[in-house]
Amino acid sequence: MPPSRVLISLLICLRACFAAAQYDIAPIFQPAPRPAPTSLRLASDLRLETHFAPLTPGGVGLLRLSGGGIERARADFHGAVFSFFPADDGAYYALIAVDMNTHPRAYPLIVTAERASGDVVFEVPLRIESGAFITQNLVLPGNRVYLTDPAIEYDELARLSALTALVSPAPLWDASGFELPHDSALTTPFGDFRTLNEGRESRHTGWDQNLPTGSPVRAMASGEARFAGMLDIRGNYALIDHGLGIYSGYAHLSELHVEAGQRVEAGQIIGLSGNTGRSSAPHLHWEIAIRGKWVDGSAFLELWLPAPGGASGDANRRQ
Ligand SMILES: [Zn+2]
């Protein structure tokens, strides 16, 4: 092969490798053992573990509480309450979600375990680090420019916040855990600041995957559809409740294959990708909300999760 062809091949390979590695999610294959905690506190025979790296705005972390006699437990963080749930390893777990607009600094995380003999309280200082969010300009075609109206976005987010703040008391996901809704590469990341046609600024509540219209979109985990219909910005949209305040949303679909109230299995095709709503090209936008807060879905997928109580085995991410 002539040297120039070798050089071109090398450049193409490097470019492909760089593009593929840009937003890869590290796969965690089942069965995965529970990882070592990132911190550990002991009090009155109870053990509190944290399972997260430093959190950034939009981050999500896991708490594990174990010991005898726990009747209920809660975590209070930055004005929100996150309830613990029992898992089949006998411990209690809670997911904490950091609002994407949180100012970086230290905040107290208060964990209260209720026992017949009295409450046990842990106070954990939690530092929220700055996030590395990018800025992009989104160019909308003329017939969709009206969707840059802040009132339209405000109303839609208020509607979704009300839906995702509802907490189904038991986990609805199963031992297969959560996975990406499509195997293609992730493109536009969570949390980026967007100017719309060089004007008003908006935040990206999820991740994008570039897909031709008509690509099958999978439910990220089992649950129940809470919304399936048309929204102004998200276009054809499906919202699935996975229990305990965890929701996944799928936007800009060309077709919906699910109805509100329907039970959905992990991996079930819930619609086809498209270009409906405030979208400039065919793609899938997916997003994760925990108790009404949008969180970084890729961070959520990388998080180890226990199997819900009553299930057998650990529910870990397949990817
Ligand atoms: Zn998007």
Boltz pocket constraint, residues with backbone or C-beta under 6 A from the ligand:
constraints:
  - pocket:
      binder: B
      contacts: [[A, 188], [A, 204], [A, 206], [A, 207], [A, 208], [A, 284], [A, 285], [A, 286]]
      max_distance: 6.0
